């Protein structure tokens, strides 16, 4: 398979997506593949972190002194550890599923189970690589945020004691943060694309180590810097355009369905407003029933529409890198097939 430019890879990726999902078409298989595609592409990002901090309004610290108790801190530590273990387990399963779907796409098979077991060892190593990269990225974020911690603490103390925040100090903290955040976002996207689109095929097809895969990927990137930059831009922009187009097409039907549900719920509420006992219970159950029906329909629509987009993203990555990585290209377009 010869190398194809980032732009020219779009058309064959769409064609392969259409053939894989719709030829032949079976509703059960289609829903299964679309759900797997959404999980592995939409929910399986390598670098994801979330944090939530809340402060109540008031003067002075609102944390109760029991938090100074060592037992409370130990319990909190174990709770966080359990959450971390659970999320790591989920991410491991998503990684296994990603390898299985990769196997489906390159071999044009619609069975998930073979790839799930065939690449168990490679997926486990790739999971630990992603975990290490994720912690390294988190460390970079923490180190980048350290110079701003003192200033934000001073602002927090001013607000906590009822004073007005120093606007000069606030601007001096926020303005430098904007380019720093953009830089970190770009770094995260680039790392995610390199891991999933370029390093992962070497794990699958060669059982390569992280160092071996990275050295080959980096040599390929250096040889065609402009094409890889164009690919990274299109890799982010094209799914956004596709989702925006779907949103514009479906906004009117979606509003119609939401309005219909609201009318049904309002009607049921009005009919059973003065009911008591069993009739009131029946009214509640009917409202819940129609709400569940609407939610299920929304989930089904999301799977049916998001699945092709997610599959197209992976096909695009395969087409682009397959022209630069011969073992992958020969599987996608075997030499015998090309010469025929």
N, C-alpha and C positions, 0 to 999 in steps of 0.2 A: 504494500500500500504506500503510495507516494504521499509526501507531506502536503497538506492542504492548509491554506491560510485560515486565520481565525474567522474571517467573514464568510469564506466559501464553505466552512464546515457546518454552517447553520442549516443549509438545505438538506444535505444527506442525514443530518441528525433528526430533522423533522420526518423525513421519509422512513428512517429506521424506527422511529417512535410509532408512526402510523402502522407499519407492518407488524411490529411486535405486539401492540395492544389490540389491534382491530382485525387482523388477518390470521386465522379466522376469529370471529367475534363470539365470545361466550360471556354472558353477564357475570356469572360466578367468578370465572377466571379474571375478567376485567377488574372487578371490584377488589379481588385479592391482590392483584399486581399494583393497582393504584394505591391501595392502602399501604402496601410495603414501600412503594416509591415515596409516599408522603412521609412515612416514618423515617426512612433513611436519608432523605434529602431535606425535608422540612424540619424534622425534630432532631436529626442526628448530627447537629453541628459539633465540630470538635472543640471549639473554644466558646463555651457558654458559661457565664457566671451571673448570679443574681444576688442581690443583697437588699435587705429591708431594714430600715431604721426608723423608729417612730419616737416622737417626743410629744408629751402632752403640754398643753398651754399652761403657763403658770409662772410664778416667780420662785427661783431657787430650784434645786435639783428635785426631780420627781421620782427618782429611783428609791424604793424603800430600803431601809437599812438591812432587811433580811438578805439583800444581795451581797452584803459583806460576809455572810455566812459561807464558810468553805463548802458545806454540804450542798448549798444551792448551786455554787459554781461547778462542783463535781457533777451534779445532776445535769446541769446545762451542757457541760462538756460531753457527757455520754449521749445526751439527746442529739447534739450536733454530729457526733461520731456515727450514730445510727443513721441519721439522715444522709451523711456523706457516703456511708457504705451502700445504702439503698440506691442513691442516685448513681453511684459507680456501677452497681449491678445492672441498672437499667441501661446505662451507657454501653456496658459490655454486650448486652443482648442486642442493642441497636447496631453495634459494630459487627457482630456476627451476621445480623440480618443484611447489613450493607454488603458484606462479602457474598452472601447468598444471592442478592439481587444483581450484583456485578457478574456473577457466574451466569445468571439467567440472560442478561443482556448480551454478553459477548458470545454465548453459545446458542442464542435464540431458543432457549427452552423456558417453559413457563412453570416448571416445578421448583419450588423454593427449597425443599428438603435436601436434595443432593449437595448444593452449594453450602448449605448450613453445616453439614458434617464434613464435607471435603476440605474446607479451609479453616477448620477449627483452630489449628495450631497457629496459622498465619494471622487469623483474626485476633487471637489472644495477644500475640506479640504486638500487633498494630494497636490494640487497645492500650497496652502499657506505654507504647510510644506516644500516643495521643495524651495519655494522662501526664506523662512527663513534660510534654510540650505545654499542656494546659497549666500546670503548676509553674513552669518557667515564665509563661506569659503573665500569670497572676503576680509573680514576683516582680516582673518588670513594671506592672501597673502600680504595685505598692511602692516601689522605689521612686517612680515618677511622681507619685502623690505626696511623698514625705515632705518635700519643701513647702507644701501648701497647708500642711496639717496645723502648724502653729497659728497661722493667720485665721483659719476657720475656727479654731478653738477660741481665739480672742473675740471673733464676731459672735460666737455662740454664748460666751459669757456676758457680752453686752446685752444681747436679747434676753437672756435668762434673768438678768437683774433689772429688767424693765427699761433699759436704755435703748436709744436709737442706734442701729448699725452704722458704722463708719463707712460711708459710700465710697470714699477714696480707697480704703482698704479692700472693700468688696470688689471694686473694679480692678484693682491691682492683682486680685486673686483669680477673678473669673476670666479676664481677657487672655492671660497666658494659658489658661486651661483649654480654651477653645481649639487652638492649633494642636495642643498636646493630645486632646481627645481624638481629634481627626486623625492624627498620626497613629495612635494606638488602634483605632478602628481599621485603618488601612493595613496595618501590620497584622491584625487578627484575620482580616479577609484573605490577605496574601498567604498566611500560614495555613489557613483552612483549605484554600484551593490547592496549594502545593501538596498537602498531605493526602487529600481525598482524590484529587484528579491525576496526580503524577506519581507520587510515591506508592500509593496503594496498588496500582497495577504490577509493580515490581514484586511486591509481597505475594500477590496472587500467582503470577506466571513464573517467577523465578525462585520463590521462597527466599528472597533477598533479605539481608539484614538492613537495619535502619541506615547504617553508614554506607553500605553498597548502593542502596536505592537513592540516597541523597546525592552521592557523588555522580551517579549517572544522570539524575534529573538536573543537577546544577550545571553539568557540562552541556546538556541539551538546551537549557535556558540561556546560557552564555552565548551559544551559537546562534540563537534567534531571539534576541532580547525584544525586538519590536513586536514580533508576532505573539510572544507570550504576554507582553503588556496589553496588546489589543485583545487577546483572549480573555485576560482577567477582567478587562472593562466590559466586554460583551457578556462574560459569565455572570456578572452582577446586573447589567442593564437589561438583558433580554428577558429573564424571568420577571423582572419588575414590569416591563412593558406588557408581557403576556397576562400577568395578573391584573394590571390596570385595564387592559382590554376586556377581560372577562367581567371585571367589576362594572364597566360601563354597559356591557351587553345585558348583564343580569340584574342591574339595579332596579329596573322597572318591575320585572317579575318578582323580585325579592320584596319590594315594597308592597306589591299586590298581595302576596302571601302573608306578609306580616300584618297588613291591614285586615285581611280575612280572619287571621287568628285573633287579632284584637277584638274584632266584631263578635266572633264566636264566644270568646271569654267574657266579654261585656254582657252579651245576651244571657249566658248561663248564670253570671253573677246576678243579673237583674231578676231572672226567673226564680232563683233559689235564695234571694236576699232575705226573705222573711221566713224561710223554712227552718224547721228545727228537727232534731232527731235523725231518723233514717233519710228523709228527703234532703236534709242539709248535707249529710254524708255523701249521698249520691251526687249532689251538685259539685261538691269538692272533687270527687273522683272523676267526674266528667271533665272538669277544668284541667286536672292533672293529665288526664288521658289525651286531650287535644294538645296540651303543651308538649307532652312527650312525642306525639306524632309529628308536630312541627319541628321539634329539635332533631328527631331522627331524619326527617326529610332534609333539614339543613346539613347535617353531617353527611348524608348520602350525596347531596349535591357537591359538597366540598371534596369528597373523595373522587367523584366522577370527573370533576373539573381540575382539581389540583394534581391528580395522578399523572395525566399526560404531561403537564408542565414539569413536574419533578422527574419523570422519565426522560423527557426531552433534554433536561439539564445534564443528566448522566450520559445520554447518548452523545451530546455535544462534546463532552469531555473525552469520551472514547474516540470519537472521530478525529478530533484535533490531535490528541496525543498518540493515537494509533499510527498516524503518518510519520511520527518521529520516534516511535518505539516499535521496532519490527515485530517482535513476538506478538504484541497486541494487534498490530495491523494485519498480520497474517491470519489471525483468528477471525477478525471482522470481515476481511475480504481475502479468502484463501487464494494463493497464486493460481491454482487450477481454475478457480471460478473466474479470476481476472483474465487469464489467457483465453478462456472460452468466450 
